[in-house]
């Protein structure tokens, strides 16, 4: 029996562009630009809204192939980041 394997898509590098836009590179060579501002502005939750503070927003971390903020307090599905949009 043969088992097909699909490689996991992981975030490998993140670069700040401007405002709330990040350039995100993935382990398969794909690059996406994601604007987080619409998501942050439409949220009513204070734990999310606080990331409108650019100093806090710019403190992301990449760990285990995931882009996250404040020890996974704010994290998005890698598939959404790969597609270039979050909701």
C-alpha positions, 0 to 999 in steps of 0.5 A: 500500500502506498501512502501519498504525503502532502507537505505542510505549508509553514510560515518561514519569514515575515516582513513589515511593509506599512500600516497593518500589512505584512509580507509573509513567505512560506516554505514552498516559496509562495509569498503573500501580502496580508492587510490585517487592518480590516480584521482588526478594525471590525472586531469588537473584542478588546483582546483583538482591538488592542493590536490596532496599536502599531507598536503591539502589532509589530511584535509578531513571532513565527514559531512552529510554522505559525505567525502569532502574537503574544504567545498565540493570543492572536493567530490565523489559519495558515491557509488564510495567510497563504491566500492573502486574506483573513476574515 
